[in-house]
Amino acid sequence: MRYRSPDSQKNEYLGIVVESLGARRMRVLCEDNNIRICSIPKNHAVPFIHKDSCVIVKAWDVQSDTKGRIVYRYNREQSNRLRGLLL
C-alpha cells in the first residue's frame, strides 16, 4: 500500500491530531515532538478531521515550531498503521 509521505524540503511533518480547537484549527503532535496549532485552509478539500487522525502538517516559515497548516489527511486504515510509527 502506498502512502503520501511528508516532504522534508517543503518543511512537512507527519502528525497526530490531539485536539480540535474549533474555527478550522487543530492541535497536532508532530513527529519532531513539537505540538503545533494547525489550520485547515478554507479552499482545501480536506474532509472531516477528528482527534487521533494522522495528518501531514506544513510548518509556517515564521513560528515554525508552534504553527502550521494541515495539507493532507490519511484515511482510517492508513492512520491505524502510521500511528504505531509516531507513538
Secondary structure by P-SEA (a helix, b strand, c coil): ccccccccccbbbbbbbcccccccbbbbbcccccccbbbbbcccccccccccbbbbbbbcccccccbbbbcccccaaaaaaaccccc
